Amino acid sequence: MGLTHGEHANGELPRAELADRVLGGWTGRIAGNMLGKPVEQGDHWTRERIDAYLRLTGALPLTDYLPPPPPGATGFELRPEWRQCVRGGIDGSCRDDDIDWSILGLRVLETYGFAFTTEQVGREWLLRMPYLQTFTAERAAYRNLANGLRPPLTATYDNPYQEWIGALIRADVHGWTSPGDPRRAASLARRDAVLSHTGNGVYGAMWAAALIASAFTAPDVRCALETSLERIPASCRLARTVRDTMALHEAGLDWSATLITQAERTAGLGWIHTVPNAAVLTAGLLYGEGDFSRTIALTVRGGLDTDSNGATAGSVAGVRCGAAAIPPQWSEPLRDRVRSAVFGFDGVGIRELAERTVRLAESA
């Protein structure tokens, strides 16, 4: 299968370790998503504003969910759902599309197997995902599906969001079910992504899936990043941005200087575009230095699409360390329960989702 950097196929991972890593991926994704959700508005919640809020609330260094806003604070308006995703208010995960898409991807694999088609992905969207719970490229593709268009036209017709982050946030399940096999993970993610995205939007999904698959077996996160880049065109802007971020880290720049540099290099793309978010995510993974809390905290503090980036960083970090090593302040408030807009899945247990994912990984 072309495995590199010492990676090996799933058959060499003991089942108990695989189960712990997959549960870590699900738990980390949900925790990272919840951490970033209150400040998900990248044009308002800049990196500087997020850190100002954390200083105001005495939450630096950030080692737990965001604190609630202090009475009378102005200029720090959180998203409307903030009460359900700040310290002391979390009682199970609140609904979010970043988690809905992982659940729907799991449903696609359970229903159609690993030979699923892009058309079948679209069918599951129409059957199980409410239209108003989709956004940007996914909403455009959903509308196109409902109007009778077929892939790849669903991605290109009247869709100005083709390179935004939506396909990347759908990719995790393809990594979780392809442990140690980034080539396969990227192939699965591509088949899903082309329903709604093109170019760097598709490459973002392939990169994220390969990164998560690599995280199971690579010796460190930098090796996982290097392996994931082998699965997308070396000359695409996404690959160049990830490599640039890795080079800045290796050159000894601190986290803040790296993000300032990359913000200048990706200026004008907008806060939901795949490329600048990949820089924030890559920096969070590298400067997180293998520590779960530090990884998701730095990623969310990096701004832009905070809940999506926090979710992907949490997935990678959770796979790396396993569920048992995730600090309890992240996992315990989730109560092993997921709110979801996906038909038939609201209230599902995180452990159940992980067990179903492991069964798929073992059947591959």
N, C-alpha and C positions, 0 to 999 in steps of 0.2 A: 504493500500500500504506500510505499515511499515514505515511511516514518523516518524522522531525522532527530538530531540532537539527543540521541539516546532514548527516544520515546519507544514505547512498545504497545502492542495491541491490548485491548481490554482483557483478553484471556489471561494475562499475567497479573491482573489486579485481583487480589483476593476479594470475595464478595462483600465481606464486612467493610473492607476499606472502600470499595466502590460505593456501597450504600451510604457510608458516612460522607464521602466526597460529594455525591449527588445531593444528599440532604443539605450539605454545606452550601452547594450552589443555589438551591432553591431558597434556603434561609437567608443567605447573603444577598441574593437579588431582592428579596422582599424588604429586608432591613435597610439596604442601601436606597431603595426606592422611597421608603418611608422617611428616611433621613433627609432626602433632597426635596420631598414633595412640598413642604411649606414655602420654599423659596424658588419654586419653579416658575420663573419669569425672567429670563436672562437679560432682557433689555432694562429691567429695573433692579433685579437682584444681581448686581455685578459682584465680582470677587471682593472688591473693596467694601461694598455695602454689607455683604454677608459677614465679613470679618468685623465690621463695625457693630453689627447686631450681636455677634458672639462676645465681643468685648463688653458691650453694654449689659449683657446678661451674665457675665462672668463665666463664659463657657469655652474659653480658650485655655489650654488645648482642648479640642472637641473630642470627647471620649464616650458620648452618649447621644441620644436623640436631641433635637433642638429644644431649648427651653421655651416656654411660652413667653410672649412679649410682656414686658413690665407695664403696669398701668400708666397711662399717659404718654407712652412712647409714640412719637410721630415720625413718619418717614420710613417706617418698618412694617408696612402692612403685609401680612402673610396671606397665602392663598385661602379661600373660603373654608377649605377642609382642615385648617391647621389644628383645630382642637382635637382631632382624632389621630394626629401624627406628631405630637410634641410630647416631651417627657411628662409622665403622669396622666396623659390622656389616651394612651394607646391601649386598646382592648381588642386585640386581633388586628390584622392589616385592613386598611381601608381600600376601597376599590380603586384601581388605577390601570390604565391601558398597558403600561409597561409589564404588568403581571398578567393581565387578560391575554395578551398575545402569547406569553409562554404557555398558558393553559390551553389556548386554542391550538398552538403548535403540537402540544402533547396529544390533543384529541385527533388531530390530523394523522399523526403517526400511528395511533392506536386503531384508527378506522381504516386507513388505506395502506399502512405499512411504509417501509422505506422506499418503495417504488412509487410513492404518490406523485401525482402530476400537479402542475400549477393550477390547472382548471379545478382539480379537487380541493385545493386550498381555497379557491374562490367560493366553491360550493359551501364549504364549512363556514366561511365568513357570513354568507347570506343566511344560513340556517341558524347560526349560534351567536352572532355578534350584533347587537343593536347598532343601527346606523349612527345614531347620535353619540355613541361611545367610541367612534372612530374620529381621527383627526388628520388634517393635511393630506399627505399622499394616500393614506389608507382610505380616507373618506372619498377622495377623487376616484380611486380604483373601485371602491364599493359602489358608488354611483354608476360608474361605467359598467360594472357587472350587472347591476339591476336593469340597466338599459340594454342589455344583451350583447355588449362587447366582450371579446375574448382576449386572453393574453396573447401577445404582449401589448396589444392596443389598450388594454385596461391601465397600463402604466403610463402611456404617452399621451392619450387624448385628454386635453383640457386639464393637465396636471402640472402645475408649476413647482411641485414639491419633490420632484423625482430624485433629487440627491440629498434630501433631508434624512433625519435619523430614524425614521419609522421602521425600515427594514432591519436595521441593526438591532433594535430592541426586540425584534421577533426571533432572533437567532439563537438564543441560549440553549433551547431544547435540543437543537441539532448538535451542539457541542457536548451537552450532558449525555446524549445517547451515542456519542462517538468517542468515548474516552481514549486518549492516546492516538486518535486517528484524525488529524486535522484536515487531511485531504477529503475524507468522506464528509466530515462536518461542513466544510465549505461548499461541497457539491449540493448537499441537502439545503443549506441556507440559500444558495443561489436559486434553486427551484422555487422556493417560497418567495424570495425577494422580487423576482421579475414580474410578479403580479402587480406591483405598485411602484417599482423604482427602476432607474437606469443608472449607468455610470458609477460614480462614487457611492451612490445610494446602495447599489447592489454589492459593490466591493466592501462596504462597511459591514454588511450582514455576513459576507464570507469571512472577512477578517475576524469579526467577533466570535463566530462559531468555531473557527480554527483556533483562536486564542483560548477559548474555554476547553476545547478538546485537548489542546497542548498542556493546559494547566494541570491536568490529571497526572502527567508523567514527566514533564520537563523538570530539570533540576532547580530552576529558579524562574522568576517571572520574566526576566530579560530573555532567557532562552525561549520561553513560550511566545514572547513577542516576536522574536526573530523567526521562529517557525511559522507563526501566523502570517507573516509578510510573504512567505513563499507561496501562499495560496492566492495572492492577488497580483495584478500587473505591477511590476517594479516601477514603472514610469507614471502610474496614476497619482493624482494629487494626494489621495489618502495615504498611500504607501510612503510618499516623500515626506508628508507631514509627520507620520509616526516615526520614520527614521530620523528626521530632524530633531524631534523631541528626545529620542534616545541618545542622539549625539550631544545635545545640550546637557543632558544628565551626566553622560560619561565625561564631558569636559569639565565638570565640577560646578556648573551654575547651580544656584539654589532653586528651590521649587518656584518661588515667586518670580525670579528673573526668567526662568524658562517659560512660564505662562505669559509674561509680558512680551517676550520675544515672539512667541507663537501667535499671540493675539494680533500683533502687528503684521505678521506674515499671512494671516488668514482674514484680515480685516475686510469687511464688506460682504462676507458670506451669510451673516445672520446667525442668531443664537441657536437655531434648530438644525442647521446644516451639519451633515455628517463629519466634515473635515475638521472644523475647529473643535468640535466635541471630542473627536478622536485624540487631539492633542491634550485636552484636559484629562481624558481618561488614561492615556499613556503616562502622563506625568504623575497622576495619582497612584498608579500601579508601581511605578519605579521608585518614587520618593516615599511611598508607603513601606518599602523595604520589607515586605513579607508580613507586616503586622496588620491584622484584619481591621482594627479600629482606625489606625492611622491611614490605611488605604482608602476606606470609604469617606473618612473625614476630609482628607486632602482633596479627594475627587469632588465632593460636594462643594467644598470651599472654593474650588476652581471656577464655579459659576456656570453660565450657559444653561444647558438642559440638565439641571441638577438632579432631578429624580431619575432620568434615564441613565445618566452617567453613573450615579450612585448605585443604581441597580446592576449595571454591567460590571462595575468594579467589585461590588459585593459578591457577584456570581463568581468571578475569577478568584477573588481572595477566599471565598468560602470553599471552592473546589480545592484550592491549594492547601488550606488548613484542615478542612473537614468540619462537620457540624459540631462535633464534640469540643473543638477548640475555639468556637465562636464565643466571645464573652457573653455572659448571660444577660447583660443589660440590653443587648440587641435582640436576642431570641425570645426571652421569657415574655415580654409584653405582647408578642405576636400570638400567643395562646394557641399555637398550632392551628390557626384558622385564617382562611383567606376569603375576603369579600370579592366577588367577581361578577361582572356583567355577562360572562359567557354562560349561555343557557345550560342549566344542569350542573353548574359548578359552584354556585354561590354557597359559601360556608364550608367548602372542602378543606380537609386538613392538609397542612404542609407535608407531614410525613406520608400521607396517602399519595400526594402528587409525586414525592420522591420515590416511593416504592414502585409506582407505575412506571416512572422513568427508568428505574433500574431494570425492571422486567424487559422494557424495550431495548436497553443497552445490551442485556444478556442475549436477546433474541437476534441481534444483528449478525 
